């Protein structure tokens, strides 16, 4: 069947420009240390990285805290864990703890 745009359609699917499948994009994964486990189903993970100053080329540490969702209460302060970017669980929690590193 040919429609008004001169594109061939069969069973409602455009054969010239078929729809592309929606692929799930894997989120970033980071490794850090739990510094707080006082909330229900949420821990705070501190991730440290090393940056280089653009002019003086000195290396320095930078850290960032990520509120992360946990399903179980097996994690405690000081554990080294791997976190992955995920769907929003709340206003601030967009990461999920995968496992202990």
MMTF fields as JSON, N, C-alpha, C and O atoms, coordinates in Angstrom:
{
  "mmtfVersion": "1.0.0",
  "mmtfProducer": "UNKNOWN",
  "numBonds": 403,
  "numAtoms": 404,
  "numGroups": 101,
  "numChains": 1,
  "numModels": 1,
  "chainsPerModel": [1],
  "groupsPerChain": [101],
  "chainIdList": ["A"],
  "bondAtomList": [4, 2, 8, 6, 12, 10, 16, 14, 20, 18, 24, 22, 28, 26, 32, 30, 36, 34, 40, 38, 44, 42, 48, 46, 52, 50, 56, 54, 60, 58, 64, 62, 68, 66, 72, 70, 76, 74, 80, 78, 84, 82, 88, 86, 92, 90, 96, 94, 100, 98, 104, 102, 108, 106, 112, 110, 116, 114, 120, 118, 124, 122, 128, 126, 132, 130, 136, 134, 140, 138, 144, 142, 148, 146, 152, 150, 156, 154, 160, 158, 164, 162, 168, 166, 172, 170, 176, 174, 180, 178, 184, 182, 188, 186, 192, 190, 196, 194, 200, 198, 204, 202, 208, 206, 212, 210, 216, 214, 220, 218, 224, 222, 228, 226, 232, 230, 236, 234, 240, 238, 244, 242, 248, 246, 252, 250, 256, 254, 260, 258, 264, 262, 268, 266, 272, 270, 276, 274, 280, 278, 284, 282, 288, 286, 292, 290, 296, 294, 300, 298, 304, 302, 308, 306, 312, 310, 316, 314, 320, 318, 324, 322, 328, 326, 332, 330, 336, 334, 340, 338, 344, 342, 348, 346, 352, 350, 356, 354, 360, 358, 364, 362, 368, 366, 372, 370, 376, 374, 380, 378, 384, 382, 388, 386, 392, 390, 396, 394, 400, 398],
  "bondOrderList": [1, 1, 1, 1, 1, 1, 1, 1, 1, 1, 1, 1, 1, 1, 1, 1, 1, 1, 1, 1, 1, 1, 1, 1, 1, 1, 1, 1, 1, 1, 1, 1, 1, 1, 1, 1, 1, 1, 1, 1, 1, 1, 1, 1, 1, 1, 1, 1, 1, 1, 1, 1, 1, 1, 1, 1, 1, 1, 1, 1, 1, 1, 1, 1, 1, 1, 1, 1, 1, 1, 1, 1, 1, 1, 1, 1, 1, 1, 1, 1, 1, 1, 1, 1, 1, 1, 1, 1, 1, 1, 1, 1, 1, 1, 1, 1, 1, 1, 1, 1],
  "groupList": [{"groupName": "UNK", "atomNameList": ["N", "CA", "C", "O"], "elementList": ["N", "C", "C", "O"], "formalChargeList": [0, 0, 0, 0], "bondAtomList": [1, 0, 2, 1, 3, 2], "bondOrderList": [1, 1, 2], "singleLetterCode": "X", "chemCompType": "L-PEPTIDE LINKING"}],
  "groupTypeList": [0, 0, 0, 0, 0, 0, 0, 0, 0, 0, 0, 0, 0, 0, 0, 0, 0, 0, 0, 0, 0, 0, 0, 0, 0, 0, 0, 0, 0, 0, 0, 0, 0, 0, 0, 0, 0, 0, 0, 0, 0, 0, 0, 0, 0, 0, 0, 0, 0, 0, 0, 0, 0, 0, 0, 0, 0, 0, 0, 0, 0, 0, 0, 0, 0, 0, 0, 0, 0, 0, 0, 0, 0, 0, 0, 0, 0, 0, 0, 0, 0, 0, 0, 0, 0, 0, 0, 0, 0, 0, 0, 0, 0, 0, 0, 0, 0, 0, 0, 0, 0],
  "groupIdList": [1, 2, 3, 4, 5, 6, 7, 8, 9, 10, 11, 12, 13, 14, 15, 16, 17, 18, 19, 20, 21, 22, 23, 24, 25, 26, 27, 28, 29, 30, 31, 32, 33, 34, 35, 36, 37, 38, 39, 40, 41, 42, 43, 44, 45, 46, 47, 48, 49, 50, 51, 52, 53, 54, 55, 56, 57, 58, 59, 60, 61, 62, 63, 64, 65, 66, 67, 68, 69, 70, 71, 72, 73, 74, 75, 76, 77, 78, 79, 80, 81, 82, 83, 84, 85, 86, 87, 88, 89, 90, 91, 92, 93, 94, 95, 96, 97, 98, 99, 100, 101],
  "secStructList": [7, 5, 7, 6, 6, 1, 7, 5, 3, 3, 6, 6, 3, 3, 1, 1, 1, 7, 7, 7, 7, 7, 7, 7, 7, 7, 7, 7, 3, 3, 3, 3, 3, 3, 3, 3, 3, 3, 3, 6, 6, 3, 3, 3, 3, 3, 3, 3, 3, 3, 3, 3, 7, 6, 6, 6, 7, 7, 3, 3, 3, 3, 3, 3, 3, 3, 3, 3, 3, 7, 1, 1, 1, 7, 7, 7, 6, 6, 7, 3, 3, 3, 3, 3, 3, 7, 1, 7, 1, 1, 1, 1, 7, 7, 3, 3, 3, 3, 3, 3, 7],
  "xCoordList": [0.836, 0.0, 0.889, 1.882, 0.532, 1.279, 0.377, -0.769, 0.907, 0.103, 0.44, 1.129, -0.044, 0.127, 1.582, 1.931, 2.435, 3.836, 4.712, 5.929, 4.135, 4.87, 5.816, 6.878, 5.433, 6.209, 5.42, 4.196, 6.106, 5.454, 5.198, 6.101, 3.928, 3.58, 2.975, 2.236, 3.288, 2.718, 2.427, 3.329, 1.208, 0.774, 1.012, 1.271, 0.933, 1.079, 2.516, 2.744, 3.504, 4.916, 5.543, 5.412, 6.209, 6.882, 8.159, 9.053, 8.253, 9.415, 10.64, 11.766, 10.446, 11.576, 12.246, 13.474, 11.464, 11.994, 11.381, 10.474, 11.876, 11.281, 11.591, 12.616, 10.726, 11.0, 12.196, 12.387, 12.988, 14.155, 13.756, 12.943, 14.309, 13.954, 14.541, 15.619, 13.824, 14.312, 15.241, 14.808, 16.507, 17.502, 17.696, 17.684, 17.874, 18.135, 19.604, 20.489, 19.845, 21.219, 21.71, 21.08, 22.824, 23.388, 23.929, 24.575, 23.672, 24.115, 25.579, 26.207, 26.106, 27.49, 27.632, 26.682, 28.809, 29.097, 30.275, 31.277, 30.147, 31.202, 31.476, 30.609, 32.692, 33.072, 33.371, 34.109, 32.786, 32.991, 32.802, 32.638, 32.829, 32.732, 31.506, 31.213, 30.786, 29.596, 30.034, 30.835, 29.496, 29.851, 28.666, 28.839, 27.445, 26.27, 25.233, 24.974, 24.634, 23.588, 22.442, 21.865, 22.107, 21.095, 19.676, 18.718, 19.52, 18.189, 17.658, 18.424, 16.346, 15.723, 15.908, 15.549, 16.467, 16.694, 17.596, 17.603, 18.349, 19.257, 20.571, 20.587, 21.671, 22.993, 23.654, 23.298, 24.631, 25.424, 26.78, 27.493, 27.122, 28.378, 29.292, 28.899, 30.522, 31.523, 32.455, 33.092, 32.52, 33.36, 34.497, 34.271, 35.729, 36.911, 37.522, 37.558, 37.997, 38.706, 39.894, 39.971, 40.812, 42.01, 41.945, 41.711, 42.152, 42.177, 43.562, 44.352, 43.842, 45.123, 44.846, 43.987, 45.579, 45.409, 45.877, 46.946, 45.082, 45.438, 46.728, 47.432, 47.051, 48.257, 49.466, 50.551, 49.275, 50.417, 50.65, 51.664, 49.745, 49.888, 50.055, 50.645, 49.548, 49.593, 48.32, 47.239, 48.461, 47.305, 46.687, 47.396, 45.34, 44.651, 43.386, 42.809, 42.963, 41.79, 40.52, 40.484, 39.481, 38.159, 37.181, 37.275, 36.237, 35.254, 33.848, 33.621, 32.915, 31.519, 30.665, 30.995, 29.555, 28.662, 27.436, 26.83, 27.076, 25.928, 24.943, 25.28, 23.736, 22.707, 22.28, 21.931, 22.308, 22.051, 21.018, 20.972, 20.19, 19.143, 19.725, 20.551, 19.284, 19.652, 18.385, 17.428, 18.379, 17.219, 17.296, 16.27, 18.51, 18.689, 19.436, 19.954, 19.49, 20.2, 21.55, 22.047, 22.148, 23.431, 24.621, 25.74, 24.408, 25.501, 25.644, 24.656, 26.904, 27.163, 28.26, 28.895, 28.475, 29.462, 30.848, 31.254, 31.565, 32.912, 32.989, 34.082, 31.857, 31.869, 32.192, 31.741, 32.974, 33.288, 32.272, 32.147, 31.539, 30.451, 30.55, 31.234, 29.85, 29.706, 28.29, 27.326, 28.167, 26.844, 26.645, 27.599, 25.37, 25.039, 23.931, 23.012, 24.018, 22.997, 21.697, 21.708, 20.582, 19.313, 18.179, 18.403, 16.965, 15.793, 15.731, 16.337, 15.037, 14.906, 14.038, 12.897, 14.583, 13.828, 13.172, 12.137, 13.767, 13.202, 13.816, 14.429, 13.641, 14.166, 15.687, 16.223, 16.383, 17.847, 18.481, 19.659, 17.737, 18.324, 18.127, 17.01, 19.245, 19.233, 20.24, 20.531, 20.765, 21.773, 21.309, 20.516, 21.815, 21.455, 22.73, 23.634, 22.799, 23.955, 23.799, 22.775, 24.827, 24.776, 25.335, 24.666, 26.562, 27.196, 28.366, 28.736, 28.932, 30.14, 31.336, 31.459, 32.202, 33.364, 34.523, 35.586],
  "yCoordList": [-1.169, 0.0, 1.243, 1.303, 2.225, 3.479, 4.572, 4.72, 5.335, 6.414, 7.735, 7.763, 8.82, 10.141, 10.591, 11.375, 10.107, 10.55, 9.701, 9.887, 8.77, 7.86, 6.94, 6.576, 6.565, 5.585, 4.292, 4.308, 3.192, 1.885, 1.449, 1.452, 1.067, 0.607, -0.778, -1.083, -1.591, -2.918, -3.208, -3.142, -3.522, -3.79, -2.589, -2.764, -1.396, -0.199, 0.175, 1.107, -0.525, -0.239, 0.368, -0.179, 1.476, 2.147, 1.377, 1.283, 0.818, 0.002, 0.837, 0.363, 2.062, 2.912, 3.476, 3.477, 3.955, 4.474, 3.691, 4.186, 2.464, 1.669, 2.279, 2.943, 2.065, 2.613, 1.924, 0.717, 2.691, 2.124, 1.654, 2.305, 0.545, 0.061, 0.967, 1.535, 1.097, 1.91, 1.044, 0.074, 1.393, 0.64, 1.241, 2.461, 0.374, 0.846, 1.223, 0.411, 2.46, 2.946, 2.592, 2.944, 1.903, 1.552, 2.797, 3.621, 2.942, 4.107, 4.002, 2.954, 5.097, 5.104, 4.251, 4.104, 3.693, 2.923, 3.568, 3.917, 3.722, 4.327, 3.452, 2.698, 3.557, 2.816, 3.831, 4.792, 3.606, 4.533, 3.851, 2.634, 4.656, 4.153, 4.739, 5.925, 3.906, 4.372, 5.204, 4.756, 6.429, 7.297, 7.533, 8.037, 7.169, 7.312, 6.281, 6.08, 5.623, 4.632, 4.848, 3.882, 6.104, 6.418, 6.436, 6.339, 6.561, 6.66, 5.272, 4.317, 5.178, 3.934, 3.736, 4.606, 2.596, 2.225, 3.187, 3.169, 4.019, 4.965, 5.046, 5.092, 5.062, 5.283, 6.412, 6.691, 7.069, 8.108, 7.499, 6.992, 7.557, 6.979, 8.116, 8.979, 8.106, 9.111, 8.521, 7.491, 9.201, 8.75, 9.744, 10.946, 9.228, 10.079, 9.884, 8.771, 10.976, 10.907, 11.86, 12.731, 11.684, 12.506, 13.373, 12.871, 14.677, 15.612, 16.229, 16.188, 16.8, 17.463, 18.935, 19.275, 19.81, 21.244, 21.6, 21.161, 22.398, 22.67, 23.454, 23.238, 24.352, 25.171, 24.572, 24.481, 24.164, 23.728, 22.217, 21.744, 21.452, 20.007, 19.242, 18.162, 19.786, 19.063, 18.244, 18.691, 17.036, 16.176, 16.482, 16.706, 16.487, 16.712, 15.868, 15.538, 15.522, 14.674, 15.511, 16.604, 14.972, 15.588, 14.494, 13.357, 14.843, 13.847, 14.392, 15.601, 13.48, 13.849, 12.807, 11.621, 13.263, 12.367, 12.058, 12.961, 10.785, 10.342, 9.61, 8.546, 10.146, 9.369, 8.21, 8.412, 6.983, 5.796, 4.9, 4.784, 4.267, 3.375, 1.991, 1.5, 1.357, -0.025, -0.811, -0.279, -2.091, -2.935, -3.648, -3.915, -3.957, -4.697, -3.841, -2.778, -4.302, -3.581, -4.221, -4.114, -4.886, -5.563, -4.617, -5.028, -3.365, -2.412, -1.548, -1.117, -1.302, -0.442, 0.55, 0.448, 1.509, 2.564, 1.945, 1.09, 2.386, 1.896, 0.868, 0.581, 0.299, -0.686, -0.016, 1.096, -0.698, -0.215, -0.844, -2.068, -0.009, -0.495, 0.059, 1.049, -0.605, -0.14, 0.381, -0.29, 1.601, 2.179, 2.401, 2.601, 2.36, 2.527, 3.562, 3.605, 4.39, 5.387, 4.67, 3.704, 5.142, 4.46, 5.467, 6.675, 4.957, 5.819, 6.642, 6.244, 7.755, 8.533, 7.81, 7.449, 7.601, 7.004, 8.087, 7.852, 9.267, 10.416, 11.675, 11.62, 12.796, 14.064, 14.036, 14.577, 13.415, 13.432, 12.088, 12.044, 11.002, 9.659, 9.201, 8.897, 9.152, 8.701, 7.576, 7.248, 6.99, 5.943, 4.727, 4.846, 3.558, 2.317, 1.548, 1.47, 0.973, 0.177, -1.193, -1.855, -1.619, -2.913, -4.01, -5.012, -3.82, -4.849, -4.239, -3.082, -5.055, -4.623, -4.813, -5.837, -3.829, -3.881, -4.611, -4.753],
  "zCoordList": [0.0, 0.0, 0.0, 0.726, -0.81, -0.865, -0.314, -0.737, 0.634, 1.223, 0.549, -0.47, 1.117, 0.497, 0.413, -0.469, 1.315, 1.345, 0.437, 0.427, -0.332, -1.203, -0.437, -0.942, 0.776, 1.538, 1.584, 1.712, 1.482, 1.467, 2.901, 3.737, 3.177, 4.516, 4.419, 3.483, 5.37, 5.45, 6.912, 7.747, 7.227, 8.606, 9.512, 10.703, 8.986, 9.801, 10.113, 10.884, 9.538, 9.817, 8.568, 7.472, 8.732, 7.621, 7.298, 8.139, 6.069, 5.715, 5.373, 5.523, 4.921, 4.548, 5.798, 5.885, 6.769, 8.034, 9.2, 9.868, 9.446, 10.517, 11.888, 12.047, 12.87, 14.207, 14.847, 14.694, 15.554, 16.216, 17.611, 18.267, 18.073, 19.412, 20.484, 20.309, 21.595, 22.708, 23.54, 24.16, 23.552, 24.293, 25.676, 25.843, 26.662, 28.018, 28.111, 27.839, 28.499, 28.646, 30.035, 31.032, 30.101, 31.391, 32.062, 31.415, 33.352, 34.09, 34.481, 34.329, 34.982, 35.44, 36.688, 37.457, 36.89, 38.09, 38.803, 38.178, 40.117, 40.921, 42.133, 42.575, 42.669, 43.874, 44.964, 44.748, 46.145, 47.244, 48.588, 48.67, 49.634, 50.998, 51.671, 51.518, 52.42, 53.124, 54.323, 55.143, 54.415, 55.541, 56.468, 57.577, 56.017, 56.874, 56.466, 55.279, 57.471, 57.219, 58.198, 58.696, 58.479, 59.49, 58.938, 59.706, 57.605, 57.014, 56.647, 56.517, 56.484, 56.076, 54.579, 53.785, 54.192, 52.789, 52.031, 50.8, 52.719, 52.06, 52.831, 54.061, 52.081, 52.674, 51.906, 50.761, 52.553, 51.902, 51.547, 52.413, 50.267, 49.787, 49.352, 48.567, 49.873, 49.525, 48.465, 48.682, 47.309, 46.199, 46.044, 45.906, 46.068, 45.926, 44.54, 44.014, 43.963, 42.697, 42.748, 43.615, 41.81, 41.755, 40.508, 39.408, 40.679, 39.561, 39.456, 40.399, 38.292, 38.049, 37.78, 36.966, 38.47, 38.275, 36.865, 36.442, 36.126, 34.732, 34.539, 33.553, 35.449, 35.278, 35.988, 35.412, 37.239, 38.051, 38.005, 38.519, 37.406, 37.211, 38.512, 38.528, 39.585, 40.854, 40.979, 40.596, 41.519, 41.729, 43.092, 44.073, 43.135, 44.401, 44.437, 43.4, 45.66, 45.835, 45.862, 46.428, 45.238, 45.237, 45.659, 45.195, 46.545, 46.958, 46.781, 46.825, 46.58, 46.418, 47.121, 47.13, 47.716, 48.44, 47.584, 47.008, 47.504, 46.733, 47.644, 48.162, 47.856, 48.559, 47.665, 46.502, 48.216, 47.408, 48.076, 49.3, 47.247, 47.738, 48.0, 47.23, 49.109, 49.414, 49.696, 50.26, 49.299, 49.539, 50.882, 51.508, 51.325, 52.577, 53.585, 53.244, 54.816, 55.876, 56.178, 57.299, 55.187, 55.382, 55.346, 55.656, 54.977, 54.812, 56.057, 56.653, 56.438, 57.592, 57.243, 56.193, 58.131, 57.906, 57.743, 58.531, 56.716, 56.458, 55.355, 54.867, 54.94, 53.855, 52.53, 52.258, 51.713, 50.373, 49.423, 49.372, 48.666, 47.829, 46.412, 46.155, 45.51, 44.134, 43.972, 44.341, 43.411, 43.19, 41.691, 40.94, 41.277, 39.869, 39.734, 40.552, 38.708, 38.435, 38.076, 37.313, 38.622, 38.388, 38.344, 38.266, 38.396, 38.368, 39.648, 40.642, 39.671, 40.905, 41.928, 41.641, 43.119, 44.22, 45.061, 45.686, 45.078, 45.782, 45.162, 44.097, 45.839, 45.317, 45.17, 44.203, 46.117, 46.105, 45.762, 45.409, 45.855, 45.677, 44.241, 43.824, 43.472, 42.084, 41.845, 40.695, 42.894, 42.79, 43.584, 44.518, 43.2, 43.884, 44.193, 43.361, 45.41, 45.782, 45.137, 45.307, 44.389, 43.715, 44.612, 44.864, 45.093, 45.922, 46.682, 46.478, 47.564, 48.275, 47.352, 46.681, 47.327, 46.431, 47.088, 46.483]
}
